[in-house]
Amino acid sequence: MKLGFWSAVWVTLLIGSVEADTLKPFTTDGCSAFPDGTPRQQSLWLDCCIQHDLAYWMGGTYDERLSADRELRACVADIGEPEIAELMLAGVRVGGSPYFPTFYRWGYGWSYLRGYEPLTDSELDQVRQRLRDMRRVIDRLEEHLAR
């Protein structure tokens, strides 16, 4: 039996969607294309962006993305920058779609085109394991610095 090109693509996509995906290690670039702070306080809202990056790395549903974006806005507003917070919210709402092939898209820890699917139990286990791994690295670094 001879499969046509599109039939082969379809079968590959079906098999790929059934197999479990592997979560890549967490990465962050801070506030992506946006400054991490003001000229005087150059990392003023960087913590807010890293927290937001954790949510984007993990991915999940549309509502979870909306919640992460609103938390970013609240975090930046809470440090006294409500106008910046609104600009950042607009930027992530427009640019953070899981359907853009960017390194900062929603769910960037997973393979491209995962979309807005809820995380499975297996995927949540991977997230927990990656977070434990990060904690161990941070703990070792703190021990090293304390010497």
N, C-alpha and C positions, 0 to 999 in steps of 0.2 A: 504494500500500500504506500502510495507516494503522498506525502504531506506538502501542501503548498506553503509558501513563505508565511502568509498571514496565519495559517493554521498552526504552524510551528511557533510563531510568536505568541499566539493565544495560549497554547499548551504551556509554554515557558512561563507566561504570566500567571497562569493558574497554579502551577507547581510552586512558583516563587511566593505566591500569596498564602500557600498552605504551610510552607516551611517557616519555622521560627526565625525571626531576625535576631541579629546580635547587636546589642547596644554598644556603641563606640564609647571610649573614655570621654569624660566631660572635658570640654574646652570652652574658654571664654576669651573674647577680645574686648571685654569691658562693654562699652556702650556702642559697639559696632561703628557705624558711620557718624555717630553723634559724639561730641566731646564728653569726657568723663567728669567734667566739672567746669568751673569758671576759670578765667586766667589767674585769679588770685588763689583759688582753692581747686587745684587741678584734678582732684579725685573726689569732689564733693558728693556726687551721687553715684560713684562707681559701685558701691555696695548694692545699691538698688538694681543696677544693671546686671551684676553678677547673679543676684537672686533671680532676676528675670531670665537670665540665660539658663539657669538650672531648670526652670519650668519649660523653656523652649527646647532645651536638649532632651528632656523627658517626653514632651509632646502629650498627646491625648485628644480629648474631644474639643469641639469648637467652644463650648462653654468654659472649659478649663483654660483655653487660650485667652478668651475674653477676661476671665478672672485674673490671670497672670498679668495681662496688659493693664488692667485697672489697679492691680497691686503696685505695679511700677509707677503709675501716675500718683497714687497715694503716697508712696515712699518718697518720691521726689518733692511732692507738695509739702509733705511733713517736715522736710529739712528747710523749708522756706522758699521754695522755687515753684509756685503754682503755675506760672506761665510756661516755664520750661517743661513742667510735667505734662501740660496739655500738648505741647509740641511733640514731646516724646511719644505720648499716646497716639497721636495722629500718625507718626512715623511707623510705629510698630504695627498699627492696625493695617496700614497700607502695605508695608514691606515685609511683614512676617508670615505671609501665607505659606502653608505647607506645600503649595503647588509651584512655588518659585524655586528654581534650582540654585539656591544660595546656601552659604555656610551658616547663616543665621535664621533659616526658616523654622517654622514650628515643627518640632520633632526632629531636629537636625542630628540627634544622636542615633537615629535609625536610618535605614535605607530610604532613598528618595521615593516619593509618592506614597508614603504611609497614610497621609491624609489626616483626618480627624477621628480615627478609630479610638475607642477607649483602650487603655492598656490592659492586656490580658494578665492573668496571675503570673504566668511565666515571665512576661516583660517586667512586671512590678518586682519580681525577684531579682531580675538583672539590674534594675535601677537600685534596689537596696544593696546589692553586692558592690556595684560601682561606688556608691556613696560610702560604704564601709571601707573600701580600698582607699578612697580619698582621705577619709579620717585617719587611717593608718599612716599615710604619707605625711599628713599635717602633724600628727603626733610625733613621728620620728624627727621631723624638722624642728619642732618645738624642743624636743629633747636635745637635739644637736645644738641649738642656739643657747640652751640653758647651761651648757658646759663651760 
